[in-house]
């Protein structure tokens, strides 16, 4: 009953239903007794399924190269660039505790609230690139890109107002062997101990909660000399 043996993504809903996104034959659903497959004929933007997730209300969210599809009350609703999505394939999805759907595309991040897609204005530049993975922890959104591991305040993205403390990048100074994300279904995950796990180009990495609270290391400044009245005095010399 599975539409195709090549499966890109899988999601198990709270009621036990299993959803499987295939390479190019649509979305298959198994309810424990029988299979059913949904395709573009049913309202999906594409038959190539990249990522699947859902919320507590039982709604299913599906990412494809041609946009987002939402199954609500047994009816598919499609969102594309014409509906406000960034003009790129959907590659990552995450529903936070406030039931906001965060959408990672090849052209940046956006979010779905009350049936409307929003693209944050004035966000850090890294969030307008390819978003490969998304997770949320204590009001912070974590994301990986092709060359960044970032944390940004959810409220700042929602209000489109960013302060210096609302955004931070993580890398080797925090213990990560790499900041280069990879394209996987659910490549950023929070576990029940509050740790954030990342699928990166050098394997699986994890940041402990203690790393989140510590401020970024200050920039190290090297002084080679001091200029006094037009005369260069080496830093090691006595004035």
Buried (B, 14 or more C-beta within 10 A) or exposed (E): EEBBEEBBBBBEBEEEBBBBBBBEBBBBBBEEEEEEBBBBEBBBBBBBBBBBBBBEEEBBBBBBBBBBBBBBEEEBBBBBBEBEBBEBBBBBBBBBEEEBBBBBBBBBBBBBEEEEBBBBEEBBEBBBBBBBBBBBBEEBBBBBBBBBBBBBBBEBBBEEEBEEEBBBBBBEEBEBEBBBBBBBBBBBBBEEEEBBBBBBEEEEBBBEEEBBEEEEEEEEEEEEEEEEEEEEEEEEEEE
